[in-house]
Amino acid sequence: MLICRDAELSPLDGALRAAFRHMRDASSFAEAQREALMEDQRRWLESLDECWRARERMRDCVKRSQERRLQHLRDWAAARPVKP
């Protein structure tokens, strides 16, 4: 609910979903790369749970986590050319 109702977090979440799906669905990714991406995503989601424990700083924690994840996905895509 926090992400969906926040004017700044919601668009970040959409950008994250788009970046992840683009990479996951890329035909240029070998199966091992796709599996590594999926595992990396699972680990990130688990780390995002730590933000819910931050209580009073939860929004800032989520925002920082989203921004870092988006940059990570962009860096990963730049290092591994992705074809749609």
C-alpha positions as CSV (number, residue, x, y, z in Angstrom):
1,M,0.0,0.0,0.0
2,L,2.8,2.4,0.8
3,I,4.3,2.1,-2.7
4,C,1.0,2.2,-4.5
5,R,-0.2,5.3,-2.8
6,D,3.0,7.3,-3.0
7,A,3.5,9.6,-5.9
8,E,7.3,9.1,-5.9
9,L,7.5,5.4,-5.0
10,S,4.8,4.1,-7.4
11,P,6.6,5.3,-10.6
12,L,9.8,3.9,-9.3
13,D,8.1,0.6,-8.8
14,G,6.7,0.7,-12.4
15,A,10.2,1.4,-13.7
16,L,11.6,-1.5,-11.7
17,R,8.9,-3.9,-13.0
18,A,9.5,-2.8,-16.6
19,A,13.3,-3.1,-16.3
20,F,13.1,-6.5,-14.7
21,R,10.6,-7.9,-17.2
22,H,12.6,-6.6,-20.1
23,M,15.7,-8.4,-18.9
24,R,13.8,-11.5,-17.8
25,D,12.1,-11.8,-21.2
26,A,15.2,-11.0,-23.3
27,S,15.9,-13.6,-25.9
28,S,19.6,-12.9,-25.7
29,F,19.8,-14.1,-22.1
30,A,20.9,-17.7,-21.7
31,E,18.9,-19.8,-19.2
32,A,21.7,-19.5,-16.6
33,Q,21.6,-15.7,-16.9
34,R,17.9,-15.7,-16.5
35,E,18.1,-18.0,-13.4
36,A,20.7,-15.7,-11.9
37,L,18.5,-12.7,-12.5
38,M,15.5,-14.4,-10.9
39,E,17.7,-15.3,-7.8
40,D,19.0,-11.8,-7.7
41,Q,15.4,-10.5,-7.7
42,R,14.4,-12.9,-4.9
43,R,17.3,-11.7,-2.8
44,W,16.4,-8.0,-3.4
45,L,12.8,-8.6,-2.4
46,E,13.9,-10.3,0.8
47,S,16.2,-7.3,1.5
48,L,13.3,-5.0,0.9
49,D,11.5,-6.6,3.7
50,E,14.0,-5.0,6.0
51,C,12.5,-1.7,5.2
52,W,9.2,-2.7,6.8
53,R,11.1,-3.0,10.1
54,A,12.4,0.5,9.8
55,R,8.9,1.9,10.8
56,E,9.4,5.6,11.0
57,R,12.0,5.6,8.1
58,M,10.2,3.0,6.1
59,R,9.4,5.2,3.1
60,D,13.0,6.5,2.8
61,C,14.3,2.9,3.1
62,V,12.0,1.7,0.4
63,K,12.9,4.6,-1.9
64,R,16.6,4.1,-1.5
65,S,16.2,0.4,-2.1
66,Q,14.2,0.9,-5.2
67,E,16.7,3.4,-6.6
68,R,19.6,1.1,-5.9
69,R,17.8,-1.8,-7.5
70,L,16.9,0.1,-10.6
71,Q,20.5,1.3,-11.0
72,H,21.7,-2.3,-10.5
73,L,19.3,-3.6,-13.2
74,R,20.4,-0.8,-15.6
75,D,24.1,-1.6,-14.9
76,W,23.4,-5.3,-15.4
77,A,21.6,-4.6,-18.7
78,A,24.5,-2.4,-19.9
79,A,27.0,-5.1,-19.1
80,R,24.9,-7.7,-20.9
81,P,23.3,-6.4,-24.1
82,V,19.7,-7.4,-24.0
83,K,17.7,-8.0,-27.2
84,P,13.9,-7.9,-26.9
